[in-house]
Amino acid sequence: MASAITVGGIEVVDIELRSACWPQEFVGLSIVQLSDLHYRNPAKETLVRTGVTLANSLQPDVIVLTGDYVTSSTRHAAACAQELSKLRASHGVYAVLGNHEVWTGADYVARELALAGIVTLRDERVALDVDGKRLWIAGIEDT
């Protein structure tokens, strides 16, 4: 079951996933995903800031960032990463790069995200310990 609202130009979709195979320790685990920020001007700065505030207000366990922080250059990558550095989740903030980062400067954007304290997964995985159970987060770089 999913519900959606729009807040400040951002669509918020709440989806509850159910599976008989899902470990009991992960029931209720909340994950916030932010994607396609395309930070490129002051209007986008406001939108990113709103997204960060909104994401934090949900008090998530994990935040995943799924690419396209920039559009046609890396010019605003540092500013975007600085805004994203304010994200808070009890089990961490993880990112993958999108096609726009690959086209404009993946290494530079990944470095800026890392400097902002965001774990960027580039064909990597990381294990989270949630109440004694492992949850794997994997990131595959856009090819």
Residue, then its C-alpha position, 0 to 999 in steps of 0.5 A: m500500500a502506498s500513499a503520496i503527498t507533495v511538500g514544497g515541490i517534493e513528492v513524498v511517497d510512503i510505501e510499506l513493504r511486506s515479505a514473509c522472508w523479511p527478518q523480524e529485526f527489520v520490521g519497521l525499518s524506515i528508509v528514505q530515498l532522495s533522487d535526481l536532485h540536479y542541483r544547478n541554481p539557487a532554486k534547486e538549492t532551496l529544493v535540496r534544502t527542503g528535501v533534507t529538512l523533510a527527510n530528517s523530519l521523518q527520522p529514518d533509519v537509513i537514507v539512500l541517495t540515488g544519483d544525479y546530484v548535478t546536471s551538466s557540470t560538477r560546478h555545484a557538486a560541493a554545494c549540493a554535498q554540503e546541503l546533503s551533509k545535514l542528512r541524519a539517519s540512525h544507520g547512516v546515509y549512503a549514495v550511488l552516482g547517476n548518469h549525470e555524475v558519470w558524464t560530468g565527473a564521477d570522481y569529483v562528485a564522489r569525493e565531495l560526497a565523501l567529504a560531506g560524510i556520505v558513504t558513496l558506494r561505487d560497485e561496493r556493498v556495506a553491511l549494516d548491523v540492525d539488532g544483530k542481523r545484517l542488512w546489506i546495502a549495495g551500490i552499482e555505478d551507472t555505466 
